Amino acid sequence: MKLNLGTIRSNCSGFEGIAHIADKTKNICYDSIELDFSSCSFFEANMAAPLYAVIARLRDELNDVTIANVPSGVSRILRKNKFLSIFNQPDLLDINQTTLPFKIFKLHAGEQFNDYLDTYMKGRGIPTMSKALTKRFRQSLFEIFLNATIHSQSSSGIFVCGQFYPNKHRLDFTIADAGVGIRENVRRYTGKATLNSCKAIEWAMTDGNTTKTGNQPGGLGLKLIKDFIRMNGGKIQLVSRFGYYEFSANGEAIQKMDNDFPGTCINIEINTDDTGSYCLKSELKNEDIF
């Protein structure tokens, strides 16, 4: 089977394009699938994480997945962030240090994920944060990762990558899995078997709601990050099954997608044109900055 992949950006249309590949291949096993990039004029590198969530599902069904006809510009991007090394293509040195390389983490690789954050979340345009806020921000990212490992119920692992776009003044950091999705977890927890993807995401993004059991962490780990993004002028995107959620300083919106994205993906977009300095409210005496 040969499938065409168009231009992919970090927006609803980009996630729809990836979900379309999943939809067209959802019942295929023991087969060969070629992803043809000839129509892909641009691919935002952080979107390699949700694309691999689809590929991982296909490989779990013992399909042979190959990539073909990648335009030179797209190839450079995906070789710099090491995504194409999965398909036996050589890496390119990231001289400008704008990539957060694509990596597959095993479900119990929390320490390695923290090492990844220590290595790659420095310097790439993130606004000035106090030491305490930096620690809390990293803890929130780790909580997102940890919740993915617990709630995805996927043996394929967790897929992570990011990209600093200096000319666009943004840093995108993306975590994806090929698991059961938010809808299934919320249905099981609430007992509402007909709950759709958008309503499930809305429930999951409501403060205080969690499918936590026992000593598992609650929520999606986004509360502090949402507070920061609101002031920073960035964006949070969450995609799971047929639901697309977006949060920014302008508010939040949820819409139904035409295609079913297998699993869950969270993208955190930081506005790197922000010249503000941030700290926790507890660090201030007379003025609340954060």
C-alpha positions in Angstrom: 0.0 0.0 0.0 1.2 3.5 -0.9 0.0 6.5 1.0 0.7 10.2 0.3 1.6 12.5 3.2 1.1 16.2 2.5 2.6 19.2 4.3 2.5 18.8 8.1 2.5 21.7 10.5 1.6 21.9 14.2 -2.0 22.7 13.7 -5.3 20.9 13.4 -4.8 20.3 9.7 -1.4 18.7 10.4 -2.8 16.3 12.9 -5.6 15.5 10.5 -3.1 14.6 7.9 -1.3 12.2 10.2 -4.7 10.8 11.5 -5.7 10.2 7.9 -2.7 7.8 7.5 -3.9 6.0 10.6 -7.4 5.8 9.4 -6.4 4.4 6.0 -4.3 1.7 7.6 -6.3 0.8 10.7 -7.2 -2.8 9.6 -3.9 -3.7 7.9 -1.5 -6.3 9.2 1.3 -8.4 7.8 1.6 -6.0 4.9 4.0 -3.4 3.3 3.2 0.3 3.6 5.0 3.1 1.8 4.6 6.7 3.1 5.2 8.9 0.1 6.5 12.4 1.0 6.6 13.8 -2.5 3.6 16.1 -1.8 5.1 17.2 1.6 6.6 20.7 1.0 7.3 21.3 4.7 7.2 19.1 7.8 7.5 20.8 11.2 10.1 18.6 13.0 8.2 18.2 16.3 5.4 16.5 14.4 7.6 13.4 14.0 6.3 12.3 17.4 2.6 11.9 16.5 3.6 10.5 13.1 5.6 7.8 14.8 2.6 7.0 17.0 0.9 5.9 13.8 3.9 4.1 12.5 4.4 2.3 15.8 0.8 1.0 15.6 1.5 -0.3 12.1 4.7 -2.0 13.2 3.0 -3.6 16.2 0.7 -5.3 13.6 3.9 -6.6 11.9 3.7 -4.3 8.9 6.8 -3.2 7.1 6.7 0.6 6.9 9.0 2.6 4.6 9.4 6.3 3.7 10.0 7.4 0.1 10.5 10.5 -2.0 11.3 12.8 0.8 12.1 16.3 -0.6 15.6 17.5 0.3 14.5 20.3 2.6 12.2 17.9 4.6 14.9 15.3 4.6 17.4 17.8 6.1 15.0 18.6 8.9 14.2 14.9 9.7 17.8 13.9 9.5 18.9 16.6 11.9 16.4 15.5 14.5 17.3 11.9 14.0 13.8 10.7 12.9 15.0 9.3 9.7 17.6 7.2 11.4 14.7 4.8 12.2 14.5 4.2 8.5 18.3 3.7 8.2 19.1 7.1 6.9 22.1 8.9 8.2 21.8 11.8 10.7 22.9 15.3 9.9 24.8 17.5 12.4 22.5 20.1 14.0 25.0 23.0 13.8 22.5 25.6 14.9 21.2 23.5 17.8 17.6 24.1 17.1 16.4 20.5 17.3 15.2 18.4 20.3 15.9 15.1 18.7 13.3 12.4 18.2 13.6 9.7 20.8 11.6 6.6 21.8 11.4 6.1 25.5 10.5 2.9 27.2 7.7 3.0 29.7 10.0 2.9 32.7 12.6 5.3 31.3 11.7 8.3 33.5 15.3 8.9 34.4 16.4 9.0 30.8 13.5 11.4 30.0 14.8 13.8 32.8 18.3 13.5 31.3 16.8 14.5 27.9 15.2 17.6 29.4 18.4 18.6 31.1 20.3 18.2 27.8 17.9 19.8 25.3 15.6 22.2 27.2 18.3 24.8 27.7 19.1 27.8 25.6 16.4 27.3 22.9 14.7 30.5 23.4 12.8 29.7 26.7 12.1 32.9 28.6 14.0 33.6 31.8 12.7 31.5 34.7 13.8 31.4 38.3 15.5 28.3 39.5 12.4 27.2 41.5 10.1 27.8 38.5 12.5 25.9 36.2 12.4 23.0 38.5 8.5 23.1 38.7 8.3 23.4 34.9 10.5 20.4 34.4 8.4 18.5 37.0 5.3 19.3 35.0 6.8 18.0 31.8 7.9 14.8 33.7 4.3 14.4 35.0 3.0 14.6 31.4 5.5 11.9 30.4 4.7 9.8 33.5 0.9 9.9 32.8 1.5 8.9 29.2 3.5 5.8 30.4 0.7 4.9 32.9 -2.5 5.6 31.0 -1.6 4.8 27.4 -1.4 1.1 28.1 0.9 0.9 25.1 4.0 -1.3 24.9 5.4 0.8 22.0 6.8 3.4 24.3 6.5 7.2 24.4 7.7 9.3 21.5 9.3 12.7 22.2 10.8 15.5 20.1 10.8 19.2 19.6 12.0 22.1 17.5 13.1 25.7 18.1 12.0 27.9 15.3 14.1 31.1 15.8 12.5 33.0 12.9 9.0 32.1 14.0 9.8 32.9 17.7 8.6 29.6 19.0 9.7 26.4 20.7 7.5 23.3 20.2 7.9 20.3 22.5 5.8 17.3 21.7 5.0 14.0 23.6 3.0 11.3 21.9 1.9 7.7 22.5 0.1 5.0 20.6 -2.1 4.0 23.5 -5.9 3.7 24.1 -6.5 7.5 24.2 -8.1 9.8 26.6 -11.7 8.8 25.6 -11.2 5.2 26.6 -9.7 6.1 30.0 -12.4 8.6 30.8 -15.1 6.2 29.7 -13.8 3.5 32.0 -13.5 5.9 34.9 -16.8 7.7 34.6 -18.8 4.7 33.4 -20.1 6.8 30.4 -19.6 4.3 27.6 -20.9 6.7 24.9 -18.7 9.7 25.8 -17.2 11.1 22.7 -13.5 12.2 22.2 -14.2 16.0 22.6 -16.3 15.6 25.8 -13.6 13.2 27.2 -10.9 15.8 26.5 -13.0 18.5 28.0 -13.5 16.4 31.1 -9.8 15.6 31.4 -8.8 19.3 31.0 -11.2 20.4 33.8 -9.3 21.3 37.0 -9.8 18.6 39.6 -10.8 15.8 37.2 -8.5 12.8 37.1 -8.7 9.1 36.4 -6.1 8.6 39.1 -6.1 5.4 41.1 -3.9 4.4 44.0 -0.6 6.2 43.9 -0.7 7.2 40.3 -0.2 10.9 39.5 -3.5 12.7 38.7 -4.5 14.9 35.8 -2.4 15.5 32.7 0.3 17.5 34.4 -0.6 20.7 32.6 -1.9 23.1 35.3 1.4 25.0 35.9 2.2 24.9 32.2 -1.2 26.4 31.3 -0.6 29.2 33.8 2.7 29.9 32.2 1.5 29.6 28.6 -1.4 32.1 29.3 1.1 34.8 30.2 3.8 33.8 27.7 1.5 34.0 24.7 2.2 30.4 23.7 -0.1 27.5 23.0 -1.0 24.0 24.1 -2.4 21.5 21.7 -3.8 18.1 22.7 -5.0 15.5 20.2 -6.6 12.1 21.1 -8.7 10.0 18.9 -11.3 12.3 17.2 -10.7 15.3 19.5 -8.5 18.3 19.0 -8.0 20.8 21.8 -6.1 24.1 21.8 -5.3 26.4 24.7 -3.8 29.9 24.5 -4.0 33.3 26.1 -7.2 33.8 23.9 -8.9 30.9 25.6 -9.5 27.3 24.8 -11.3 25.5 22.0 -12.2 21.8 21.2 -13.2 20.5 17.8 -14.0 17.1 16.3 -11.5 15.8 13.7 -12.6 13.9 10.7 -10.0 11.1 11.3 -9.1 9.0 14.3 -5.7 9.7 15.7 -4.6 6.5 17.6 -3.4 7.4 21.1 -2.7 10.8 22.5 -0.3 13.7 21.7 0.4 16.9 23.6 2.3 19.8 22.0 3.6 22.7 24.2 4.4 25.8 22.2 6.4 28.5 23.9 6.6 32.0 22.6 10.4 32.7 22.5 9.8 36.3 21.7 8.8 36.8 25.3 11.3 39.0 27.1 9.6 38.7 30.5 11.2 37.0 33.5 9.1 34.4 35.4 9.1 33.1 38.9 6.7 31.4 41.4 4.3 33.6 43.4 5.8 32.2 46.5 9.1 33.7 45.6 7.7 37.3 45.6 6.9 39.6 48.4 5.0 42.5 46.8 4.3 41.5 43.3 2.8 38.5 41.7 4.5 37.7 38.3 3.6 34.0 38.2 
